[in-house]
Amino acid sequence: MKYISFKRTIRPLGFLAIAGSLLLGSCTKKFEQYNTDPFGLTNADLSIDFKLLGTPLQQVQQNIYVVTPAWNTQLQQNLMADIFSNYMGTPTPFVGDQNNSTYALVAGWNTYPWDDAYGSVMSQVKSVFDNGKSYPQYIAWARILRVEAMHRVSDIYGPIIYTQYGKVNADGSVNYDSQKDAYYAFFNDLDSAISVLTPYAQGDSVATFANFDDEYAGSYTEWVKFANTLRLRLALRIVNVDPTKAQSEGEAALANPLGILSVNTDNFNVNTGTNSHPLNTINNSWGDIRFGATLGSFLNGYNDARISKYAIPATDPTVVGQTIGVRTGINIDAKGRYENYSQMITFPNYIQLMTSAEAWFLKAEAALRGWAGAGNAGTDYNNGILASFSQYGLDGTSYLNDASSVPQQYIDPNSITPGQNDIKTGNPSLSTITIKWDPSATFDQQLERIITQKYIAMYPDGQEAWSEFRRTGYPKLWPNVVNYSNGLISTAMMIRRIPFAQSEVNTNPKGVAKAVTYLNGPDTGGTPLWWDAR
């Protein structure tokens, strides 16, 4: 998909009013356009050194989480999952403070995850499937990348076009998969890819896609470990709605001889090359995002040394020197009110999408549920904490033995909300969970402990944090103070999904109408996804 290029002469969401009227046509109705010479090179050019197969997949890697331009990332994830997870908050009152943060969902913004996925992921994977039939390792690699990208899209909207991609009906519509069918297809893709790549990893096969691999330099072993961990992640995602399938898939991941991610050199980090992390532009240059209040509450209350690796102290006179974030869903009259709260640190030139710490916490939950091969829940939990601290060059030994610290109360001295729900009054933290593992605790207490620490460790990937919050209810997040959804989103339940992309509503209305029947309710932000069954 081609992106519209704009000079940065106005704030990114001032630009969005224009972008809403310039949205590209539906990706689902332009398959031939997207699959014809997408890189400006002939097949003969691309056949040299596997470029025909590797170049499309390199583009996929750079668009699972869009690396550039930053305004696209701002719409694909930042003003969506990053704030819904409370990892971040915006100090900017976009659209008169009636925006995603306050549940006045902006359709023009929320089409970007969909359009990015179909323009820069699905079309490229299809080209590999079409051209790589003699190279099973590339087909397998494409399957893993497709699952990593598209499960994130499904976790935003629910039903997606996955197994039906490229199949246009006589009336011009394209059918969606229900989210259940999409997830089952994810598992089939991962199983197939793992089966193909495991023998390559165990043998002496040459890593033919090393020149195109922005994560693991072509290591078959690392890709199998990542695929196993992704399979375990998705297995736990469906545990509340399809426990038998969840356990089967999770145990298959844990049984693979190459294992899952276990050390920080296994982390799935997409190298952005010479491009800066897009959050650096949104945070440092534009000032449109700040550290999140909820995450700050956990880190401050736990005396967590990672806080200095995540954010910098505020410069606002009312909170100067404190690491204090911006709360999501509040009244904001002007950007200056919160702009000088804590900024995030400057991120290195890679996009972190999965870590060994997350893998250990996945194992901890699997063990808690009695899945074979998961080990001991307490040991896995401790290893997850230690792996996260080690990632930042810190020692977490004393931290994991802290049995008394609890999340810090959040007090906002700059609040302008009067009367009821006035956040000046303090709003004590909803969570009282401590750090140290307690084998005698209840299942729910142990699960909250695992997910809370996983939440801290997965920063700054708000998409995965938002998904896990919806699945488990943890960590306990503060609800919106302001809710402009007109009753479509419950303040208590918080936002559960994003309505179908406007580009699809405009160009594939019959497909969308059928997809709505797969939901557990109307096409609104308040309707839970298939796996969101707690």
PyMOL commands that set and color helices and strands:
alter all, ss='L'
color gray80, all
select helices_A, chain A and resi 12-21+27-29+31-34+43-46+48-61+70-84+94-97+100-102+107-110+112-131+136-157+179-202+210-212+220-237+243-255+264-266+278-285+293-301+307-310+335-337+356-368+377-391+397-400+423-425+443-458+462-472+502-507+509-516
alter helices_A, ss='H'
color red, helices_A
select strands_A, chain A and resi 88-89+268-271+290-291+350-354
alter strands_A, ss='S'
color yellow, strands_A
deselect
rebuild
show_as cartoon
